[in-house]
Amino acid sequence: MQSYRLRLRRKRLLIRAFRKRRELRAISDRTGQIRPSDILVFCTARNERIRLPYFLRYYRDLGVRHFLFVDNGSDDGSAEYLAAQSDVSVWRTTASYRRARFGMDWLNHLLRKYGTGHWTLTVDPDEFLVFPFCDTRPINALTDWLDTYELRAFPALLLDMYPKGPIDRIPYAEGQNPFEIACWFDAGNYTITKNQQMRNLWIQGGVRARLFFAQDPAAAPSLNKIPLVRWERSFAYASSTHMLLPRGLNITYDEIGGEKISGCLLHAKFLSTLGSKVAEELHRSQHYAGSREYHAYAEKLSDDADMWCKWSEKYINWRQLEILGLMSKGNWA
């Protein structure tokens, strides 16, 4: 019975995505350039112009060949900048982000139409994938290995990065590597439970639980993500990139106690740009749970909080994250 209900849920998600396609207007459609072997990035963005140059450079350097963006009513030149990039396709919408399941209806449509048969990477403009050997191997080396072992999905822990001292002390400049500023993270303080219905792991903790949700850690944002998927037409993200349907895609861990390959998404939210972003999103009220997360930011940031503590770790490379148990190379040598 549960499997039947989940099949119905997946069907409803795909129907929603198909209907929401009407809200998207292509302003730069270069999808005809996509080759069968290309790895694709899918992203929803609003007013992220300052972040886009480094975001694109980072993923181009990893080996991504085409980017598909949904611009949700930016007024800072983001859409125009993206439309000028030769490897980017852009759709624009001013429709409700919240009513599109926080953008996932739009992305599920684009993933089904353009991602089918490709390895797809679905990320936010402040998320940067780190995987084993990413300093010496391109992302297609990873996806080739995943194909060899018939692994269809690759998980990643969302690792919040932050500066030492107030986040607005060092201004972030366009095109800058954000981890020159936000180079610290929490190495521990994580809890893991299993979602019995969807079979994914549910991870919370890190600096957001420690600082912004200290009184109610269970309300802290979830950090488990499955961003890299060998997409098929019948797939759908069910809740952001935290979990997928069919639910078998969510079993990205070893159920008998071993280790499977995994990565991290370095999360560059906590920069000098956050203050204006919080004000904008509180005004729009388009985020999950009445923008609860942004209310927590506003409360703590008004106290000029320092996210750094004596247990903070300074980021070095992916091998450090593996030693700390935050990601694993599994049996990929």
Backbone as numpy.savetxt, mean C-alpha at the origin, in Angstrom:
# Nx Ny Nz CAx CAy CAz Cx Cy Cz
-21.34 -23.53 3.52 -22.17 -22.33 3.52 -21.30 -21.06 3.52
-20.23 -21.06 4.33 -19.36 -19.90 4.37 -18.69 -19.65 3.01
-18.26 -20.72 2.35 -17.64 -20.58 1.03 -18.62 -19.99 0.04
-19.88 -20.41 0.13 -20.91 -19.87 -0.75 -21.10 -18.38 -0.51
-21.16 -17.98 0.78 -21.33 -16.57 1.10 -20.15 -15.73 0.59
-18.95 -16.28 0.69 -17.78 -15.54 0.21 -17.78 -15.43 -1.31
-18.28 -16.46 -2.00 -18.39 -16.36 -3.46 -19.38 -15.27 -3.85
-20.49 -15.19 -3.11 -21.45 -14.12 -3.37 -20.84 -12.75 -3.08
-20.08 -12.67 -2.00 -19.43 -11.40 -1.67 -18.47 -10.97 -2.77
-17.69 -11.93 -3.28 -16.77 -11.60 -4.37 -17.53 -11.15 -5.61
-18.62 -11.82 -5.92 -19.43 -11.43 -7.08 -19.96 -10.02 -6.91
-20.42 -9.68 -5.69 -20.92 -8.32 -5.45 -19.81 -7.29 -5.58
-18.61 -7.62 -5.11 -17.49 -6.69 -5.24 -17.15 -6.43 -6.71
-17.18 -7.47 -7.52 -16.88 -7.30 -8.94 -17.97 -6.50 -9.64
-19.22 -6.71 -9.25 -20.32 -5.94 -9.84 -20.21 -4.48 -9.43
-19.89 -4.23 -8.15 -19.68 -2.85 -7.69 -18.60 -2.16 -8.51
-17.47 -2.87 -8.69 -16.35 -2.29 -9.43 -16.75 -1.98 -10.86
-17.51 -2.88 -11.47 -17.96 -2.66 -12.85 -18.86 -1.43 -12.94
-19.73 -1.25 -11.98 -20.62 -0.08 -11.99 -19.85 1.21 -11.72
-18.86 1.13 -10.83 -18.11 2.33 -10.47 -17.20 2.81 -11.60
-17.02 1.99 -12.62 -16.19 2.40 -13.75 -16.73 3.68 -14.39
-18.05 3.91 -14.24 -18.67 5.10 -14.84 -18.16 6.39 -14.19
-17.60 6.27 -12.99 -17.10 7.46 -12.30 -15.71 7.87 -12.77
-15.07 7.02 -13.57 -13.69 7.27 -14.01 -13.67 7.87 -15.41
-12.87 8.91 -15.57 -12.68 9.53 -16.88 -11.20 9.49 -17.22
-10.87 8.81 -18.31 -9.47 8.70 -18.72 -8.97 10.05 -19.22
-7.87 10.51 -18.64 -7.26 11.75 -19.14 -5.93 11.46 -19.83
-5.41 10.26 -19.64 -4.18 9.84 -20.34 -4.14 8.32 -20.33
-4.61 7.71 -21.41 -4.70 6.25 -21.48 -3.60 5.72 -22.40
-2.54 5.22 -21.79 -1.43 4.64 -22.55 -1.36 3.12 -22.35
-2.48 2.52 -21.98 -2.48 1.09 -21.68 -2.16 0.25 -22.91
-2.28 0.82 -24.09 -1.90 0.09 -25.30 -0.42 -0.23 -25.35
0.37 0.46 -24.54 1.81 0.20 -24.49 2.17 -1.01 -23.62
1.22 -1.48 -22.82 1.52 -2.54 -21.86 1.84 -3.84 -22.58
2.97 -4.44 -22.23 3.37 -5.71 -22.81 2.99 -6.86 -21.88
2.85 -8.07 -22.43 2.38 -9.20 -21.62 3.23 -9.48 -20.38
4.52 -9.17 -20.43 5.40 -9.48 -19.30 5.55 -8.34 -18.31
4.91 -7.21 -18.56 5.12 -6.03 -17.72 4.52 -6.21 -16.32
5.25 -5.72 -15.33 4.74 -5.60 -13.97 4.12 -4.21 -13.84
2.90 -4.15 -13.29 2.12 -2.93 -13.28 1.88 -2.44 -11.85
1.91 -1.13 -11.66 1.55 -0.50 -10.39 0.17 0.14 -10.53
-0.69 -0.11 -9.53 -2.02 0.51 -9.47 -2.08 1.36 -8.21
-2.62 2.57 -8.34 -2.54 3.52 -7.23 -3.68 4.53 -7.31
-4.27 4.86 -6.17 -5.21 5.97 -6.05 -4.51 7.10 -5.29
-4.69 8.33 -5.78 -3.98 9.45 -5.16 -4.84 10.70 -5.18
-4.58 11.55 -4.20 -5.20 12.88 -4.17 -4.19 13.85 -3.59
-3.86 14.89 -4.35 -2.96 15.95 -3.90 -1.64 15.39 -3.36
-0.99 14.58 -4.18 0.30 13.98 -3.80 1.41 14.42 -4.75
1.26 15.59 -5.34 2.22 16.05 -6.35 3.67 16.03 -5.84
3.88 16.43 -4.59 5.24 16.52 -4.05 5.89 15.14 -3.92
5.07 14.09 -3.76 5.60 12.74 -3.58 5.85 12.01 -4.90
5.17 12.41 -5.95 5.13 11.60 -7.16 6.48 11.39 -7.85
7.36 12.40 -7.96 8.62 12.15 -8.66 9.45 11.02 -8.04
9.57 11.01 -6.71 10.36 9.93 -6.10 9.62 8.60 -6.19
8.31 8.61 -5.99 7.52 7.38 -6.09 7.73 6.71 -7.44
7.60 7.48 -8.52 7.77 6.92 -9.86 9.21 6.43 -10.07
10.18 7.22 -9.63 11.58 6.83 -9.82 11.89 5.54 -9.06
11.38 5.45 -7.85 11.65 4.26 -7.02 11.16 3.00 -7.72
9.93 3.02 -8.18 9.37 1.81 -8.78 9.89 1.56 -10.19
10.23 2.61 -10.91 10.90 2.40 -12.20 12.24 1.69 -12.00
12.97 2.12 -10.99 14.26 1.49 -10.70 14.11 0.03 -10.29
12.98 -0.32 -9.67 12.74 -1.72 -9.30 12.39 -2.57 -10.53
11.91 -1.92 -11.59 11.58 -2.66 -12.80 10.13 -2.60 -13.22
9.33 -1.73 -12.58 7.94 -1.55 -12.99 7.92 -0.86 -14.36
7.02 -1.33 -15.23 6.99 -0.82 -16.60 5.81 0.09 -16.90
4.75 0.02 -16.10 3.61 0.90 -16.36 2.87 1.16 -15.06
2.34 2.40 -14.94 1.61 2.83 -13.76 0.19 3.20 -14.16
-0.77 2.75 -13.38 -2.17 3.09 -13.61 -2.70 3.81 -12.37
-3.01 5.10 -12.52 -3.41 5.96 -11.41 -4.87 6.35 -11.52
-5.54 6.40 -10.38 -6.82 7.08 -10.26 -6.57 8.35 -9.46
-6.81 9.50 -10.08 -6.66 10.77 -9.38 -8.03 11.21 -8.87
-8.15 11.31 -7.55 -9.43 11.62 -6.93 -9.56 13.11 -6.65
-9.69 13.88 -7.74 -9.99 15.30 -7.61 -8.87 16.16 -7.10
-7.63 15.84 -7.44 -6.50 16.66 -7.00 -6.60 18.07 -7.56
-6.14 19.05 -6.78 -6.08 20.43 -7.27 -4.68 21.00 -7.11
-3.68 20.12 -6.99 -2.29 20.57 -6.82 -1.43 20.26 -8.03
-2.05 19.87 -9.15 -1.29 19.56 -10.36 -0.89 18.11 -10.48
-1.34 17.25 -9.58 -0.96 15.83 -9.62 -1.37 15.17 -10.93
-2.63 15.37 -11.32 -3.14 14.71 -12.52 -2.38 15.16 -13.76
-2.09 16.45 -13.84 -1.38 16.98 -15.00 0.05 16.44 -15.05
0.68 16.36 -13.90 2.04 15.82 -13.84 2.05 14.36 -14.29
1.12 13.57 -13.78 1.07 12.15 -14.14 0.76 11.98 -15.63
-0.14 12.79 -16.15 -0.53 12.67 -17.55 0.64 12.95 -18.49
1.63 13.68 -18.02 2.79 14.01 -18.84 3.85 12.91 -18.84
3.68 11.88 -18.01 4.66 10.80 -17.92 4.38 9.73 -18.97
5.40 9.32 -19.68 5.20 8.42 -20.83 4.82 7.00 -20.45
5.00 6.62 -19.20 4.69 5.26 -18.76 3.53 5.23 -17.76
2.70 6.27 -17.79 1.60 6.39 -16.83 0.27 6.56 -17.57
-0.75 5.83 -17.11 -2.13 6.06 -17.53 -2.89 6.61 -16.33
-3.75 7.61 -16.58 -4.43 8.30 -15.49 -5.92 8.40 -15.77
-6.70 8.06 -14.75 -8.14 8.29 -14.76 -8.46 9.28 -13.66
-9.41 10.15 -13.92 -9.76 11.18 -12.93 -11.21 10.98 -12.48
-11.46 11.22 -11.21 -12.81 11.20 -10.68 -12.92 12.17 -9.52
-14.08 12.80 -9.41 -14.37 13.64 -8.25 -15.43 12.97 -7.37
-15.73 11.72 -7.64 -16.73 10.98 -6.87 -16.19 10.67 -5.47
-17.07 10.21 -4.61 -16.75 9.97 -3.21 -15.77 8.81 -3.07
-14.65 9.09 -2.43 -13.65 8.07 -2.10 -14.24 7.04 -1.14
-14.99 7.51 -0.15 -15.60 6.63 0.83 -16.61 5.70 0.19
-17.46 6.24 -0.70 -18.50 5.41 -1.32 -17.94 4.46 -2.37
-16.71 4.66 -2.75 -16.03 3.71 -3.65 -15.21 2.71 -2.84
-15.62 2.50 -1.58 -14.89 1.61 -0.65 -13.44 2.08 -0.54
-13.29 3.38 -0.32 -11.97 3.99 -0.12 -11.07 3.72 -1.32
-11.68 3.86 -2.51 -10.94 3.75 -3.77 -10.80 2.36 -4.33
-11.15 1.33 -3.55 -10.90 -0.03 -4.01 -11.84 -0.47 -5.12
-13.05 0.09 -5.20 -13.93 -0.24 -6.32 -13.30 0.20 -7.64
-12.73 1.39 -7.64 -12.08 1.88 -8.86 -10.89 0.99 -9.24
-10.08 0.66 -8.24 -8.89 -0.14 -8.54 -9.26 -1.57 -8.92
-10.27 -2.15 -8.30 -10.69 -3.50 -8.68 -11.12 -3.54 -10.15
-11.77 -2.48 -10.60 -12.15 -2.42 -12.02 -10.91 -2.37 -12.92
-9.97 -1.48 -12.60 -8.77 -1.36 -13.43 -7.91 -2.63 -13.36
-7.84 -3.24 -12.19 -7.08 -4.49 -12.05 -7.69 -5.58 -12.93
-9.00 -5.67 -12.94 -9.66 -6.70 -13.74 -9.46 -6.44 -15.24
-9.57 -5.17 -15.63 -9.50 -4.85 -17.06 -8.08 -4.88 -17.60
-7.12 -4.36 -16.83 -5.76 -4.21 -17.34 -4.74 -5.10 -16.63
-5.05 -5.55 -15.43 -4.07 -6.33 -14.66 -4.13 -7.81 -14.89
-5.22 -8.30 -15.44 -5.38 -9.75 -15.63 -4.21 -10.33 -16.42
-3.59 -11.36 -15.86 -2.44 -12.01 -16.50 -1.11 -11.39 -16.15
-1.13 -10.28 -15.40 0.10 -9.58 -15.01 0.35 -9.74 -13.51
1.60 -9.57 -13.12 1.91 -9.30 -11.72 1.58 -7.84 -11.47
0.72 -7.60 -10.47 0.24 -6.26 -10.18 0.67 -5.86 -8.77
1.07 -4.61 -8.62 1.49 -4.07 -7.33 0.56 -2.90 -7.00
-0.27 -3.08 -5.99 -1.25 -2.07 -5.61 -0.77 -1.40 -4.32
-0.43 -0.12 -4.42 0.17 0.60 -3.30 -0.35 2.03 -3.27
-0.16 2.69 -2.13 -0.43 4.12 -1.99 0.83 4.90 -2.35
0.69 6.22 -2.61 1.87 7.01 -2.99 2.93 7.14 -1.90
2.61 6.74 -0.67 3.60 6.80 0.41 4.08 5.41 0.84
3.88 4.40 -0.01 4.28 3.03 0.30 5.35 2.56 -0.69
6.44 2.00 -0.15 7.59 1.62 -0.97 7.98 0.18 -0.64
7.82 -0.69 -1.63 8.05 -2.12 -1.42 9.53 -2.43 -1.27
9.84 -3.19 -0.23 11.17 -3.75 -0.01 11.01 -5.26 0.03
11.77 -5.97 -0.78 11.69 -7.43 -0.82 13.10 -8.01 -0.75
13.22 -9.30 -0.46 14.56 -9.89 -0.35 15.39 -9.65 -1.62
16.62 -9.21 -1.43 17.58 -8.97 -2.51 17.19 -7.80 -3.40
16.30 -6.92 -2.93 15.87 -5.80 -3.77 17.00 -4.83 -4.08
18.09 -4.91 -3.32 19.24 -4.04 -3.60 20.09 -4.55 -4.75
19.89 -5.81 -5.15 20.70 -6.39 -6.23 19.87 -7.04 -7.34
18.58 -7.25 -7.11 17.74 -7.93 -8.09 16.49 -7.11 -8.39
16.06 -7.05 -9.65 14.83 -6.32 -9.99 13.60 -7.09 -9.55
12.47 -6.43 -9.60 11.24 -7.05 -9.11 10.83 -8.25 -9.96
11.19 -8.26 -11.25 10.81 -9.40 -12.08 11.59 -10.66 -11.70
12.74 -10.51 -11.03 13.43 -11.69 -10.49 12.58 -12.32 -9.39
11.96 -11.47 -8.57 11.06 -11.97 -7.53 9.84 -12.64 -8.15
9.19 -11.98 -9.10 7.97 -12.55 -9.67 8.26 -13.82 -10.47
9.42 -13.89 -11.13 9.79 -15.14 -11.82 9.93 -16.28 -10.82
10.53 -15.99 -9.66 10.68 -17.02 -8.63 9.32 -17.43 -8.08
8.44 -16.45 -7.85 7.09 -16.77 -7.38 6.34 -17.63 -8.39
6.51 -17.32 -9.68 5.87 -18.13 -10.72 6.40 -19.57 -10.69
7.70 -19.71 -10.49 8.30 -21.04 -10.47 7.68 -21.91 -9.40
7.39 -21.32 -8.24 6.83 -22.08 -7.13 5.30 -21.94 -7.05
4.72 -21.39 -8.12 3.26 -21.27 -8.23 2.65 -20.53 -7.05
3.34 -19.48 -6.62 2.83 -18.60 -5.58 2.18 -17.40 -6.25
0.93 -17.14 -5.94 0.17 -16.12 -6.66 0.11 -14.78 -5.94
0.57 -14.73 -4.69 0.47 -13.49 -3.92 1.67 -13.36 -3.00
2.10 -12.13 -2.80 3.28 -11.82 -1.99 2.90 -10.82 -0.92
3.08 -11.18 0.38 2.65 -10.29 1.46 3.75 -9.32 1.89
3.33 -8.27 2.56 4.29 -7.29 3.07 3.73 -6.63 4.32
4.58 -6.45 5.31 4.24 -5.70 6.51 4.37 -4.21 6.23
3.32 -3.45 6.54 3.40 -2.00 6.41 4.21 -1.47 7.60
5.40 -0.97 7.32 6.33 -0.55 8.36 6.38 0.98 8.40
5.79 1.54 9.46 5.75 2.99 9.59 7.13 3.55 9.87
7.55 4.48 9.04 8.85 5.14 9.18 8.61 6.57 9.68
9.54 7.06 10.51 9.33 8.38 11.09 10.68 9.03 11.39
10.69 10.36 11.51 11.94 11.06 11.84 12.18 11.10 13.34
13.33 11.57 13.71 13.64 11.85 15.12 13.36 13.31 15.37
12.48 13.59 16.33 12.06 14.95 16.58 10.73 15.23 15.90
10.19 16.42 16.05 8.92 16.78 15.43 8.95 16.56 13.92
7.85 16.08 13.35 7.88 15.70 11.93 8.02 16.90 11.01
7.69 18.09 11.48 7.79 19.26 10.61 9.11 20.00 10.77
10.03 19.43 11.55 11.31 20.10 11.77 12.14 20.17 10.49
12.11 19.10 9.69 12.86 19.05 8.43 11.87 19.03 7.29
11.77 20.07 6.48 10.82 20.09 5.38 11.17 19.04 4.33
10.15 18.38 3.81 10.35 17.41 2.74 10.32 18.14 1.40
11.32 17.88 0.56 11.43 18.53 -0.74 10.98 17.59 -1.84
10.35 18.13 -2.86 9.88 17.33 -3.99 11.04 16.53 -4.61
10.80 15.26 -4.84 11.80 14.39 -5.45 12.79 13.79 -4.48
12.74 14.19 -3.22 13.68 13.69 -2.22 13.30 12.28 -1.78
14.32 11.48 -1.47 14.09 10.19 -0.85 13.52 10.46 0.55
12.27 10.06 0.83 11.69 10.40 2.14 12.40 9.74 3.31
13.14 8.66 3.03 13.78 7.93 4.13 15.13 8.53 4.51
15.50 9.62 3.84 16.59 10.45 4.34 16.14 11.20 5.59
14.84 11.41 5.71 14.27 12.12 6.87 13.62 11.12 7.81
12.68 10.35 7.28 11.94 9.36 8.09 12.68 8.03 8.03
13.71 7.91 8.84 14.61 6.75 8.75 14.54 5.84 9.97
13.54 6.05 10.83 13.42 5.26 12.06 12.12 4.45 12.02
12.11 3.33 12.75 10.92 2.50 12.82 10.91 1.72 14.13
9.75 1.17 14.46 9.62 0.30 15.64 9.94 -1.13 15.23
10.91 -1.73 15.91 11.31 -3.10 15.56 10.42 -4.14 16.21
9.73 -3.78 17.28 8.86 -4.72 17.98 7.48 -4.15 18.15
6.78 -4.60 19.19 5.47 -4.04 19.50 4.42 -4.39 18.45
4.47 -5.62 17.92 3.49 -6.05 16.93 2.70 -7.25 17.45
1.41 -7.27 17.14 0.57 -8.40 17.48 0.03 -9.03 16.20
-0.09 -10.35 16.20 -0.56 -11.08 15.02 -1.68 -12.02 15.43
-2.81 -11.94 14.74 -3.90 -12.89 14.92 -4.32 -13.38 13.54
-5.09 -14.45 13.51 -5.56 -15.00 12.25 -7.04 -14.72 12.08
-7.38 -14.16 10.95 -8.78 -13.95 10.58 -9.32 -15.29 10.08
-10.14 -15.94 10.89 -10.59 -17.29 10.58 -11.47 -17.33 9.34
-12.23 -16.28 9.11 -13.11 -16.28 7.95 -12.34 -16.10 6.65
-11.45 -15.08 6.62 -10.74 -14.75 5.39 -9.37 -15.41 5.30
-8.91 -16.00 6.42 -7.67 -16.77 6.49 -6.40 -15.92 6.38
-6.53 -14.61 6.41 -5.33 -13.77 6.39 -4.86 -13.52 7.82
-3.59 -13.12 7.95 -3.07 -12.68 9.23 -3.44 -11.22 9.44
-3.77 -10.88 10.68 -4.13 -9.51 11.04 -3.05 -8.97 11.96
-2.34 -7.95 11.51 -1.19 -7.44 12.25 -1.45 -5.99 12.65
-1.18 -5.69 13.91 -1.29 -4.32 14.41 -0.07 -4.02 15.28
0.12 -2.74 15.56 1.23 -2.37 16.42 2.09 -1.29 15.81
3.37 -1.29 16.17 4.29 -0.28 15.68 4.03 1.07 16.31
4.56 2.09 15.69 4.52 3.43 16.29 3.11 3.98 16.36
2.23 3.63 15.42 0.88 4.18 15.48 0.10 3.63 16.68
0.27 2.33 16.95 -0.37 1.78 18.14 0.27 2.35 19.40
1.59 2.52 19.37 2.32 2.99 20.55 1.99 4.44 20.90
1.85 5.28 19.90 1.72 6.71 20.15 0.29 7.22 19.93
-0.31 6.89 18.79 -1.60 7.46 18.45 -2.79 6.68 19.01
-2.59 5.38 19.28 -3.69 4.56 19.79 -3.27 3.84 21.08
-2.50 4.52 21.88 -1.98 3.90 23.11 -3.10 3.48 24.06
-4.20 4.21 24.08 -5.31 3.89 24.97 -6.21 2.79 24.42
-6.13 2.53 23.14 -6.97 1.51 22.51 -6.21 0.87 21.34
-5.20 0.05 21.63 -4.37 -0.54 20.56 -5.16 -1.36 19.56
-6.31 -1.91 19.99 -7.11 -2.71 19.07 -7.71 -1.87 17.95
-7.76 -0.55 18.16 -8.29 0.36 17.14 -7.20 0.86 16.19
-5.96 0.48 16.42 -4.85 0.92 15.58 -4.99 0.36 14.16
-4.45 1.04 13.17 -4.56 0.56 11.80 -3.92 -0.82 11.62
-4.47 -1.60 10.70 -3.90 -2.90 10.38 -2.70 -2.72 9.47
-1.69 -3.53 9.67 -0.41 -3.39 8.97 -0.16 -4.52 7.97
-1.05 -5.51 7.93 -0.88 -6.61 6.99 -1.36 -6.19 5.61
-0.55 -6.45 4.60 -0.90 -6.10 3.22 -0.50 -7.25 2.29
-1.24 -7.36 1.20 -0.89 -8.30 0.12 -0.87 -7.48 -1.17
0.21 -6.74 -1.38 0.21 -5.76 -2.48 0.56 -6.33 -3.85
1.29 -7.45 -3.88 1.81 -7.98 -5.14 1.08 -9.28 -5.47
0.34 -9.28 -6.58 -0.54 -10.40 -6.91 -0.44 -10.69 -8.40
-0.41 -11.98 -8.74 -0.56 -12.42 -10.13 -2.07 -12.40 -10.42
-2.53 -11.32 -11.07 -3.96 -11.04 -11.10 -4.72 -11.89 -12.11
-5.94 -12.25 -11.71 -6.88 -12.93 -12.58 -8.22 -12.19 -12.52
-9.05 -12.39 -13.54 -10.30 -11.65 -13.67 -11.24 -11.86 -12.50
-11.14 -13.01 -11.87 -12.07 -13.35 -10.79 -11.61 -12.86 -9.43
-10.46 -12.19 -9.34 -9.93 -11.73 -8.07 -10.54 -10.37 -7.71
-10.55 -10.08 -6.40 -11.00 -8.77 -5.93 -10.39 -8.51 -4.56
-9.95 -7.27 -4.36 -9.56 -6.86 -3.01 -10.84 -6.63 -2.21
-10.88 -7.24 -1.02 -12.08 -7.17 -0.19 -12.03 -6.04 0.82
-10.84 -5.69 1.29 -10.67 -4.62 2.27 -9.30 -3.99 2.05
-9.28 -2.82 1.39 -8.02 -2.22 0.98 -7.16 -3.32 0.36
-5.86 -3.33 0.65 -5.01 -4.44 0.17 -4.71 -5.41 1.31
-5.55 -5.37 2.36 -5.34 -6.25 3.51 -5.72 -7.70 3.20
-6.74 -7.89 2.36 -7.18 -9.25 2.08 -7.92 -9.29 0.75
-7.90 -10.49 0.17 -8.43 -10.71 -1.17 -9.49 -11.80 -1.16
-10.25 -11.84 -2.24 -11.09 -12.98 -2.56 -10.72 -13.43 -3.97
-10.62 -14.77 -4.20 -10.86 -15.86 -3.27 -9.88 -15.86 -2.09
-10.37 -16.35 -0.96 -9.62 -16.21 0.28 -8.35 -17.06 0.31
-8.22 -18.04 -0.56 -6.99 -18.82 -0.61 -5.77 -17.97 -0.91
-5.97 -16.82 -1.57 -4.86 -15.90 -1.86 -4.28 -15.31 -0.59
-5.05 -15.31 0.49 -4.60 -14.70 1.74 -3.67 -15.61 2.54
-3.55 -16.87 2.16 -2.68 -17.79 2.90 -1.26 -17.63 2.35
-0.63 -16.55 2.76 0.72 -16.22 2.29 1.77 -16.58 3.33
1.38 -17.36 4.33 2.25 -17.75 5.43 2.25 -19.27 5.51
3.25 -19.81 6.20 3.36 -21.26 6.37 2.47 -21.69 7.54
1.51 -22.56 7.28 0.55 -22.96 8.30 1.09 -24.01 9.27
2.28 -24.55 9.00 2.81 -25.59 9.89 4.09 -25.13 10.59
4.30 -23.81 10.65 5.37 -23.29 11.49 6.65 -22.89 10.80
6.72 -23.07 9.48 7.92 -22.65 8.76 7.83 -21.19 8.34
8.65 -20.82 7.38 8.65 -19.44 6.90 8.43 -19.41 5.40
7.59 -18.47 4.95 7.43 -18.19 3.54 8.01 -16.81 3.25
8.33 -16.60 2.01 8.90 -15.32 1.60 7.91 -14.19 1.85
8.44 -13.05 2.28 7.61 -11.87 2.53 8.47 -10.62 2.43
7.82 -9.48 2.41 8.55 -8.22 2.33 7.99 -7.19 3.29
8.38 -5.95 3.08 7.86 -4.82 3.85 7.47 -3.70 2.89
6.47 -2.94 3.28 6.16 -1.68 2.62 6.60 -0.56 3.55
7.70 0.10 3.21 8.14 1.24 4.01 7.13 2.37 3.83
6.57 2.83 4.95 5.46 3.77 4.92 5.96 5.17 5.26
5.94 6.05 4.27 6.53 7.38 4.43 5.46 8.43 4.68
4.51 8.14 5.54 3.44 9.09 5.85 3.93 10.23 6.72
4.86 9.94 7.65 5.17 10.89 8.71 6.31 11.82 8.31
5.95 12.77 7.45 6.85 13.82 6.97 6.22 15.17 7.24
6.91 16.23 6.88 6.42 17.58 7.16 5.12 17.89 6.43
4.78 17.11 5.41 3.56 17.34 4.66 2.31 16.83 5.40
2.49 16.10 6.49 1.35 15.44 7.13 0.35 16.43 7.72
0.84 17.52 8.28 -0.07 18.48 8.92 -1.15 18.97 7.97
-0.76 19.39 6.77 -1.75 19.89 5.81 -2.64 18.76 5.32
-2.08 17.54 5.22 -2.87 16.39 4.78 -3.94 16.05 5.82
-3.58 16.09 7.08 -4.54 15.81 8.15 -5.69 16.82 8.10
-5.35 18.10 7.97 -6.39 19.13 7.92 -7.33 18.90 6.75
-6.76 18.56 5.59 -7.59 18.32 4.40 -8.51 17.12 4.60
-7.97 16.03 5.11 -8.77 14.81 5.22 -9.80 14.90 6.33
-9.53 15.65 7.38 -10.55 15.86 8.40 -11.72 16.68 7.84
-11.39 17.63 6.99 -12.44 18.43 6.35 -13.26 17.58 5.38
-12.61 16.70 4.62 -13.32 15.87 3.63 -14.08 14.73 4.29
-13.54 14.17 5.38 -14.16 13.04 6.09 -14.49 11.90 5.15
-13.50 11.47 4.38 -13.70 10.41 3.39 -13.00 9.12 3.76
-12.36 9.06 4.92 -11.59 7.88 5.27 -12.34 6.96 6.23
-11.77 5.80 6.42 -12.39 4.72 7.18 -12.76 5.15 8.61
-13.92 4.66 9.08 -14.38 4.88 10.46 -14.42 6.36 10.81
-15.01 7.16 9.89 -15.13 8.59 10.17 -13.80 9.29 10.30
-12.81 8.82 9.54 -11.45 9.39 9.58 -10.85 9.32 10.98
-11.15 8.22 11.71 -10.67 8.04 13.08 -9.15 8.20 13.17
-8.45 7.63 12.19 -6.99 7.70 12.22 -6.50 9.13 12.14
-7.14 9.95 11.28 -6.71 11.34 11.13 -7.06 12.18 12.35
-8.14 11.84 13.04 -8.44 12.52 14.30 -7.35 12.25 15.34
-6.85 11.00 15.36 -5.77 10.65 16.29 -4.50 11.41 15.95
-4.21 11.56 14.66 -3.03 12.32 14.26 -3.15 13.77 14.71
-4.32 14.35 14.47 -4.52 15.76 14.81 -4.33 16.00 16.30
-4.82 15.09 17.11 -4.71 15.25 18.56 -3.27 15.19 19.02
-2.52 14.20 18.54 -1.14 14.02 18.99 -0.19 15.01 18.35
-0.39 15.30 17.06 0.52 16.22 16.39 0.40 17.63 16.94
-0.78 17.96 17.49 -0.93 19.30 18.07 -0.07 19.46 19.31
0.34 18.33 19.89 1.23 18.38 21.05 2.70 18.41 20.65
2.98 18.57 19.34 4.35 18.59 18.84 5.10 17.32 19.24
4.43 16.19 19.03 4.95 14.91 19.52 6.20 14.47 18.76
7.08 13.83 19.48 8.25 13.18 18.89 7.95 11.68 18.85
7.93 11.11 17.65 7.58 9.70 17.50 8.74 8.79 17.90
9.92 9.34 17.94 11.12 8.56 18.27 11.12 8.19 19.76
11.65 7.00 20.05 11.85 6.62 21.44 13.14 5.81 21.52
13.54 5.43 22.71 14.84 4.77 22.88 14.88 3.37 22.26
13.72 2.82 21.92 13.68 1.51 21.27 13.60 1.61 19.75
13.60 2.82 19.22 13.52 3.01 17.77 14.78 2.47 17.08
14.59 1.90 15.91 15.69 1.38 15.10 15.88 2.26 13.87
17.13 2.50 13.50 17.40 3.26 12.28 17.51 2.31 11.11
16.80 2.62 10.03 16.74 1.72 8.88 18.09 1.66 8.15
18.49 0.43 7.82 19.72 0.20 7.05 19.38 -0.42 5.71
18.81 -1.62 5.73 18.47 -2.32 4.49 17.53 -3.49 4.78
17.18 -4.24 3.72 16.23 -5.34 3.88 16.78 -6.45 4.76
18.10 -6.64 4.75 18.68 -7.71 5.58 18.46 -7.43 7.07
18.54 -6.17 7.44 18.23 -5.78 8.81 16.80 -6.16 9.17
15.86 -5.91 8.25 14.46 -6.24 8.51 14.25 -7.73 8.63
15.01 -8.51 7.87 14.91 -9.96 7.98 15.45 -10.43 9.33
16.58 -9.90 9.74 17.16 -10.28 11.05 16.18 -9.97 12.17
15.45 -8.87 12.05 14.49 -8.48 13.09 13.18 -9.27 13.00
13.04 -10.11 11.98 11.85 -10.93 11.84 10.66 -10.21 11.23
10.91 -9.07 10.57 9.83 -8.30 9.97 9.55 -8.70 8.53
10.45 -9.45 7.92 10.26 -10.01 6.59 11.13 -11.25 6.46
10.97 -11.99 5.38 11.71 -13.25 5.24 12.01 -13.53 3.78
13.19 -14.08 3.51 13.50 -14.52 2.16 13.05 -15.95 1.91
12.50 -16.60 2.96 12.03 -17.98 2.78 13.15 -18.87 2.26
12.83 -19.60 1.18 13.86 -20.47 0.58 14.38 -19.90 -0.73
14.21 -18.57 -0.91 14.77 -17.93 -2.11 16.21 -17.56 -1.81
17.12 -18.14 -2.53 18.55 -17.90 -2.29 19.17 -17.12 -3.44
